[in-house]
Amino acid sequence: MPIGSFCHLECSRKIKQKRLDSARRDILYESLSPSETFITATFVFIGQVIFSKLWLTYFQFGPLEWIWRCFTYKELIPIRKKSF
């Protein structure tokens, strides 16, 4: 399910979203109408869902989730899926 993939990369997605919000606020906030903002946000969301699905086709975790697990277990955990 695509939304499940989206939620599986929660930490990485939140950090990326913060960076996008800062850039979007500086560049687009004053120049877009509310409807244009909604459309932009919808396309960004759809893009994130597609990216998450593609990422999880090849990898077990998001990049920040992988780093978190490596530090938690104090060992280098494989990030790539064994077969896809």
C-alpha positions as CSV (number, residue, x, y, z in Angstrom):
1,M,0.0,0.0,0.0
2,P,1.6,3.4,-1.0
3,I,0.4,5.2,2.1
4,G,2.1,2.6,4.3
5,S,5.3,3.2,2.5
6,F,4.9,6.9,3.1
7,C,4.5,6.3,6.8
8,H,7.4,3.9,7.0
9,L,9.9,6.7,6.2
10,E,8.4,9.0,8.8
11,C,11.7,10.5,10.3
12,S,13.4,11.0,7.0
13,R,10.2,12.5,5.5
14,K,9.7,15.0,8.4
15,I,13.3,16.3,8.1
16,K,12.9,16.7,4.3
17,Q,9.5,18.3,4.8
18,K,11.0,20.9,7.2
19,R,13.6,21.8,4.6
20,L,10.9,22.1,1.8
21,D,8.7,24.2,4.1
22,S,11.5,26.7,4.7
23,A,12.3,27.0,1.0
24,R,8.6,27.1,0.0
25,R,7.8,29.8,2.6
26,D,10.7,32.0,1.4
27,I,10.0,31.6,-2.3
28,L,6.3,30.9,-2.8
29,Y,4.4,32.0,0.3
30,E,3.6,35.5,-0.8
31,S,3.1,34.8,-4.5
32,L,0.6,31.9,-4.4
33,S,-3.1,32.1,-3.7
34,P,-4.7,29.6,-1.3
35,S,-5.9,27.4,-4.1
36,E,-2.5,27.3,-5.7
37,T,-0.9,26.5,-2.3
38,F,-3.4,23.6,-1.9
39,I,-2.5,22.3,-5.4
40,T,1.2,22.6,-4.7
41,A,0.9,20.8,-1.4
42,T,-1.1,18.0,-3.0
43,F,1.5,17.5,-5.7
44,V,4.3,17.5,-3.1
45,F,2.4,14.9,-1.0
46,I,1.8,12.7,-4.1
47,G,5.5,13.0,-5.0
48,Q,6.5,12.0,-1.5
49,V,4.2,8.9,-1.6
50,I,5.7,7.8,-4.9
51,F,9.3,8.4,-3.8
52,S,8.6,6.5,-0.5
53,K,7.2,3.5,-2.5
54,L,10.2,3.5,-4.9
55,W,12.7,3.9,-2.0
56,L,11.2,1.0,-0.1
57,T,11.4,-1.2,-3.2
58,Y,15.2,-1.3,-2.8
59,F,15.8,-0.5,0.8
60,Q,14.5,-1.7,4.2
61,F,14.5,1.6,6.0
62,G,14.7,5.3,5.3
63,P,18.1,6.9,5.6
64,L,17.5,8.5,9.0
65,E,15.7,5.4,10.3
66,W,18.7,3.3,9.3
67,I,21.1,5.6,11.1
68,W,18.8,5.5,14.2
69,R,18.8,1.7,14.2
70,C,22.5,1.4,13.7
71,F,23.1,3.7,16.7
72,T,20.4,1.9,18.8
73,Y,21.8,-1.6,18.1
74,K,25.4,-0.5,18.0
75,E,26.1,-2.4,14.8
76,L,25.9,-1.7,11.1
77,I,22.6,-3.0,9.9
78,P,22.1,-3.8,6.2
79,I,19.9,-1.2,4.5
80,R,19.4,-2.9,1.1
81,K,16.8,-5.5,0.7
82,K,18.2,-8.9,-0.1
83,S,15.9,-9.4,-3.1
84,F,13.5,-7.1,-4.9
